[in-house]
């Protein structure tokens, strides 16, 4: 599985082959079962992870105790609460496996050591942060102030992996709708046509 991270870094084009070989020693593989936490809300965010296999969701719990999912991460994506990781503060959200997953994680101390030894990692992290920004912008443009049907149609045409790998309950939370209204929208879209 380490070759998944190695291949990602090679394809990213920011690091030389010897820099990648050096870097890999700082990433430790962990296996998460579905439901296991990678990061817990209100605990110091100590790791950045790379999803080699599986999927995770990031969410915060609101005052009513309801999950508000902010994103999903799948294979070949980095995951953490970046702001809290950089500041070494308590995370404002949890990151939890939605499938059995393998994640390569790097600790805060190892991350800083790696940055001091391989300055090109700054470009890798910049690229990851830009991707995060693009994902957030995409979310705001496509899911804010739209009907449930329009949100679901967008998912079907642009983010089909969510339909294939995420529960209806989690997808509803991510879209900011109730599970019931999402189920109704699915029924409207997928109902067989009557001749």
SULCORDA-V263572 format. One record per pair of residues at least 4 apart in sequence whose ideal C-beta (glycine too) atoms are under 7 Angstrom apart, sorted by the first residue. I is the first residue (numbers start at 0). J is the second residue. If there is no record, write none. Layout:
# SULCORDA-V263572
<<I/J> <I/J>>
This chain:
# SULCORDA-V263572
<<0/28> <0/51> <0/52> <0/101> <1/5> <1/23> <2/6> <3/7> <3/51> <4/8> <4/23> <4/26> <4/49> <4/51> <4/103> <5/9> <5/19> <5/23> <6/10> <7/11> <7/75> <8/14> <8/19> <9/19> <11/123> <11/126> <13/119> <13/122> <13/123> <13/126> <14/18> <14/19> <14/22> <14/117> <14/119> <14/123> <16/20> <17/21> <18/22> <18/117> <18/119> <19/23> <21/116> <21/117> <22/113> <22/117> <25/105> <25/109> <25/113> <26/49> <26/103> <26/104> <26/105> <27/103> <27/104> <28/101> <28/103> <29/102> <29/104> <30/101> <31/35> <31/37> <31/96> <31/100> <31/102> <32/96> <32/99> <33/96> <33/97> <33/98> <33/99> <34/95> <34/96> <35/95> <35/96> <36/93> <36/95> <37/48> <37/55> <37/78> <37/94> <37/95> <37/96> <37/102> <38/44> <38/79> <38/80> <38/90> <38/93> <38/94> <39/90> <39/93> <40/59> <40/60> <40/90> <40/91> <40/92> <40/93> <41/89> <42/89> <42/90> <43/87> <43/88> <43/89> <44/79> <44/80> <44/83> <44/84> <44/88> <44/90> <45/106> <45/107> <46/79> <46/104> <46/105> <46/106> <47/77> <47/79> <47/84> <47/104> <47/105> <47/110> <48/77> <48/78> <48/79> <48/102> <48/103> <48/104> <49/77> <49/102> <49/103> <50/54> <50/55> <50/72> <50/73> <50/74> <50/76> <50/78> <50/100> <50/102> <51/74> <51/101> <51/102> <51/103> <52/74> <52/100> <52/101> <53/96> <53/98> <53/99> <53/100> <53/101> <54/71> <54/72> <54/73> <54/97> <54/98> <54/100> <54/164> <55/72> <55/78> <55/94> <55/95> <55/96> <55/97> <55/100> <56/68> <56/71> <56/95> <56/97> <56/169> <57/68> <57/69> <57/70> <57/92> <57/94> <58/66> <58/67> <58/68> <58/69> <58/92> <58/93> <59/67> <59/91> <59/92> <60/64> <60/65> <60/66> <61/65> <61/67> <66/172> <67/172> <68/169> <68/172> <68/173> <69/92> <70/134> <71/161> <71/165> <71/173> <72/76> <72/78> <73/160> <77/127> <78/94> <79/84> <80/84> <80/90> <80/91> <80/92> <81/85> <81/128> <81/131> <82/86> <83/88> <83/89> <83/90> <83/91> <84/107> <87/107> <96/100> <97/165> <97/169> <98/164> <105/109> <105/110> <105/113> <106/110> <107/111> <108/112> <109/113> <110/114> <111/115> <112/116> <113/117> <113/120> <114/120> <114/121> <119/123> <120/124> <121/125> <122/126> <123/127> <124/128> <125/129> <126/130> <127/131> <128/132> <129/133> <130/134> <131/135> <132/136> <133/137> <134/138> <135/139> <136/140> <137/141> <138/142> <139/143> <141/153> <142/150> <142/174> <142/175> <145/149> <145/150> <146/150> <147/151> <147/176> <147/180> <147/181> <147/184> <148/152> <148/184> <148/187> <148/188> <149/153> <150/154> <150/174> <150/176> <151/155> <151/181> <151/184> <151/185> <151/188> <152/156> <152/188> <153/157> <154/158> <154/161> <154/162> <155/159> <155/162> <159/163> <160/164> <161/165> <161/170> <165/169> <165/170> <166/170> <167/171> <167/178> <167/181> <167/182> <168/172> <168/178> <169/173> <170/174> <170/181> <171/176> <171/177> <171/178> <171/181> <174/181> <176/180> <176/181> <177/181> <178/182> <179/183> <180/184> <181/185> <182/186> <183/187> <184/188> <185/189> <186/190>>
